[in-house]
């Protein structure tokens, strides 16, 4: 992979100056995910101009782009060839970039079935805290023995380096798709999802929510199927029969309507996300094993990833309760954002254990010795 030499040279010089002066730098692409993380500190290092497609081989299912490339542009390019990013990265705004997609490590509804952004990250070019240009990985799924360093960048929130280029594995769009709408209470929905997960079904995404817009309110499970035409066609009546056997009702919904709803789920524009109970409520992201039963909480969740991701609105004061419950289940809780987008005075991410904290500090030291990149973005200390 070859980055733009002139721009890279200028950026490297600025990084070296900042490192020498101890000046924090805030790496920024489109700013669509500025809300995510602990805090925004430092002088802005704008990556938006560092954009463009470096190479794209549709027949090889590989694309290499600069980090400032608009995510929408990349998805449009792939769609022209009948291909896509199967993990459905959320944009959270029109200015989302590919670098921000990788740095945030966030994924959409299909993550549980298709994998995460890190699973499709083949290689990166980055600048470290010394202003050195480093290349990790390549343009094939497996090209070196040992640990795949490039995948460390997924979810690091820019704390390890400045992404210049990324190479991604892409996939063809599924030839068939269908969405089922099922009326099921939470635990029965989770039980069915666990059963279906162990069967050869083209299960791609799921979303359970208590729909207050209906009168009276309804518990609804949406399930999306994607795959071969025959597989999707055969699975629909079989799964609808399972729902009826569980005491619920199921129906197929129009694909255009379903597509808009899945996009709204991905972009958090569904009523659940867009209508918080109060301005100071916090949106919590609970990551737990898919087999975790319905959690005993006074807050109504929206559940994705076949039970593995549970969103809920709760006050900041519920942090200890939520982290204890998710910890007992083998998961963790993240304070994703506050309804009014104001800062909160508590750790956004579940505090690391002593061993995890040491590993992170040592890793940070290797990539960013003077700790100038995105200081305080993941945790309150630098």
Rosetta blueprint (number, residue, H / E / L):
1 X L
2 X L
3 X L
4 X L
5 X H
6 X H
7 X H
8 X H
9 X H
10 X H
11 X H
12 X H
13 X H
14 X H
15 X H
16 X H
17 X H
18 X H
19 X H
20 X H
21 X H
22 X L
23 X L
24 X L
25 X E
26 X E
27 X E
28 X E
29 X L
30 X L
31 X L
32 X L
33 X L
34 X L
35 X L
36 X L
37 X L
38 X L
39 X L
40 X L
41 X L
42 X L
43 X E
44 X E
45 X E
46 X E
47 X L
48 X L
49 X L
50 X L
51 X L
52 X L
53 X E
54 X E
55 X E
56 X E
57 X E
58 X H
59 X H
60 X H
61 X L
62 X E
63 X E
64 X E
65 X E
66 X E
67 X L
68 X L
69 X L
70 X E
71 X H
72 X H
73 X H
74 X H
75 X H
76 X H
77 X H
78 X H
79 X H
80 X H
81 X L
82 X L
83 X E
84 X E
85 X L
86 X L
87 X L
88 X L
89 X L
90 X L
91 X L
92 X L
93 X L
94 X L
95 X L
96 X L
97 X E
98 X H
99 X H
100 X H
101 X H
102 X H
103 X H
104 X H
105 X L
106 X L
107 X L
108 X L
109 X L
110 X L
111 X H
112 X H
113 X H
114 X H
115 X L
116 X L
117 X H
118 X H
119 X H
120 X H
121 X E
122 X E
123 X E
124 X E
125 X E
126 X E
127 X E
128 X L
129 X L
130 X L
131 X L
132 X L
133 X E
134 X E
135 X E
136 X E
137 X E
138 X L
139 X L
140 X L
141 X L
142 X L
143 X L
144 X L
145 X L
146 X L
147 X L
148 X L
149 X H
150 X H
151 X H
152 X H
153 X H
154 X L
155 X L
156 X L
157 X L
158 X L
159 X L
160 X L
161 X L
162 X E
163 X E
164 X E
165 X E
166 X E
167 X E
168 X E
169 X E
170 X L
171 X E
172 X E
173 X L
174 X L
175 X L
176 X E
177 X E
178 X E
179 X E
180 X E
181 X E
182 X E
183 X E
184 X L
185 X L
186 X H
187 X H
188 X H
189 X H
190 X H
191 X H
192 X H
193 X H
194 X H
195 X H
196 X H
197 X H
198 X L
199 X L
200 X L
201 X L
202 X L
203 X E
204 X E
205 X E
206 X E
207 X E
208 X E
209 X E
210 X E
211 X E
212 X L
213 X L
214 X L
215 X L
216 X L
217 X L
218 X E
219 X E
220 X E
221 X E
222 X E
223 X E
224 X E
225 X E
226 X E
227 X E
228 X L
229 X H
230 X H
231 X H
232 X H
233 X H
234 X H
235 X H
236 X H
237 X H
238 X H
239 X H
240 X H
241 X H
242 X H
243 X H
244 X H
245 X H
246 X L
247 X L
248 X L
249 X E
250 X E
251 X E
252 X E
253 X E
254 X L
255 X H
256 X H
257 X H
258 X H
259 X H
260 X H
261 X H
262 X H
263 X H
264 X H
265 X H
266 X H
267 X L
268 X L
269 X L
270 X L
271 X H
272 X H
273 X H
274 X H
275 X L
276 X L
277 X L
278 X L
279 X L
280 X L
281 X L
282 X E
283 X E
284 X E
285 X E
286 X E
287 X E
288 X L
289 X L
290 X L
291 X L
292 X L
293 X L
294 X L
295 X L
296 X L
297 X L
298 X L
299 X L
300 X L
301 X E
302 X E
303 X E
304 X E
305 X H
306 X H
307 X H
308 X L
309 X E
310 X E
311 X E
312 X E
313 X E
314 X E
315 X L
316 X H
317 X H
318 X H
319 X H
320 X H
321 X H
322 X H
323 X H
324 X H
325 X H
326 X H
327 X H
328 X H
329 X L
330 X L
331 X L
332 X E
333 X E
334 X E
335 X E
336 X E
337 X E
338 X E
339 X L
340 X L
341 X L
342 X L
343 X L
344 X L
345 X L
346 X L
347 X L
348 X L
349 X L
350 X L
351 X L
352 X L
353 X L
354 X H
355 X H
356 X H
357 X H
358 X H
359 X H
360 X H
361 X H
362 X H
363 X H
364 X H
365 X H
366 X H
367 X H
368 X L
369 X L
370 X L
371 X L
372 X L
373 X E
374 X L
375 X L
376 X L
377 X L
378 X L
379 X L
380 X L
381 X L
382 X L
